[in-house]
Amino acid sequence: MIRAIVVDDELPAIDRIKKLLKPYADIDIIGEFFDGLSALSAIEEKKPDIVFLDIDMPELNGVPLHNLTTTHRTVFLASPTRITDPKQL
């Protein structure tokens, strides 16, 4: 089982990642976080195998967060615009 954490400051983006990962029974989402600071402590505590990480977040964004935690693989998420309508996904 691959243990994953999803970090994005936009709920529609988190929902989209979960939807995309749902067909993969071997991926277990063990946490969802809306900011880098909350995710940092969870990543250190839960030690996921992979983190799906938004690059652009307030306070602690994706690249610095990744640099603070090196025990997992990271998939960076980027969107050219903010998602305001889930139909955009």
PLY file of the C-alpha trace (Angstrom):
ply
format ascii 1.0
element vertex 89
property float x
property float y
property float z
element edge 88
property int vertex1
property int vertex2
end_header
0.00 0.00 0.00
1.26 3.47 -0.95
0.49 6.04 1.74
-0.24 9.51 0.36
-0.93 13.01 1.65
-2.61 15.72 -0.45
-1.83 19.38 0.27
-3.62 22.24 -1.51
-5.28 25.42 -0.28
-8.26 24.83 -2.59
-10.83 22.13 -1.79
-11.80 21.54 -5.44
-8.18 20.74 -6.25
-7.95 18.25 -3.37
-11.21 16.67 -4.49
-9.87 16.37 -8.04
-6.68 14.63 -6.92
-8.72 12.22 -4.79
-10.98 11.49 -7.77
-7.98 10.83 -10.02
-6.40 8.50 -7.45
-9.59 6.58 -6.59
-9.11 3.87 -9.28
-5.75 2.94 -7.74
-6.60 0.62 -4.86
-2.97 0.51 -3.76
-2.93 4.25 -2.92
-4.27 5.15 0.53
-4.80 8.87 1.20
-3.84 9.21 4.86
-4.26 12.99 5.07
-5.57 16.10 3.36
-4.31 19.54 4.32
-5.15 23.08 3.23
-1.88 24.72 4.25
1.80 23.93 4.38
2.20 24.42 8.12
-0.42 21.81 9.00
0.97 19.48 6.37
4.53 19.81 7.68
3.75 18.32 11.08
1.58 15.59 9.53
4.29 14.64 7.05
6.83 14.37 9.86
4.44 12.33 12.00
2.80 10.04 9.40
5.80 9.61 7.08
3.87 9.14 3.81
5.40 7.49 0.76
4.26 10.33 -1.51
2.92 13.87 -1.12
0.78 15.61 -3.73
1.77 19.19 -3.03
0.46 22.51 -4.35
3.26 24.88 -5.27
1.37 28.12 -4.56
-0.06 28.33 -1.04
-0.10 31.08 1.59
2.37 31.09 4.51
4.42 28.01 3.60
4.20 27.10 -0.06
5.11 23.88 -1.80
8.79 24.18 -2.67
9.98 25.29 0.80
7.73 22.65 2.37
9.26 19.97 0.16
12.75 21.16 1.10
11.90 20.82 4.81
10.72 17.23 4.41
12.79 14.73 2.49
11.43 11.35 3.58
8.96 10.99 0.70
8.49 11.48 -3.01
6.70 14.65 -4.10
4.33 15.35 -6.95
4.05 19.11 -7.36
0.63 20.46 -8.32
0.32 23.70 -10.23
-2.61 25.55 -11.72
-2.30 28.67 -13.88
-5.37 30.19 -12.23
-7.24 29.82 -8.99
-10.09 27.33 -9.16
-13.37 29.01 -8.35
-15.72 26.58 -10.04
-15.39 22.78 -9.69
-16.63 22.43 -13.29
-13.28 23.87 -14.38
-11.59 20.64 -13.34
0 1
1 2
2 3
3 4
4 5
5 6
6 7
7 8
8 9
9 10
10 11
11 12
12 13
13 14
14 15
15 16
16 17
17 18
18 19
19 20
20 21
21 22
22 23
23 24
24 25
25 26
26 27
27 28
28 29
29 30
30 31
31 32
32 33
33 34
34 35
35 36
36 37
37 38
38 39
39 40
40 41
41 42
42 43
43 44
44 45
45 46
46 47
47 48
48 49
49 50
50 51
51 52
52 53
53 54
54 55
55 56
56 57
57 58
58 59
59 60
60 61
61 62
62 63
63 64
64 65
65 66
66 67
67 68
68 69
69 70
70 71
71 72
72 73
73 74
74 75
75 76
76 77
77 78
78 79
79 80
80 81
81 82
82 83
83 84
84 85
85 86
86 87
87 88
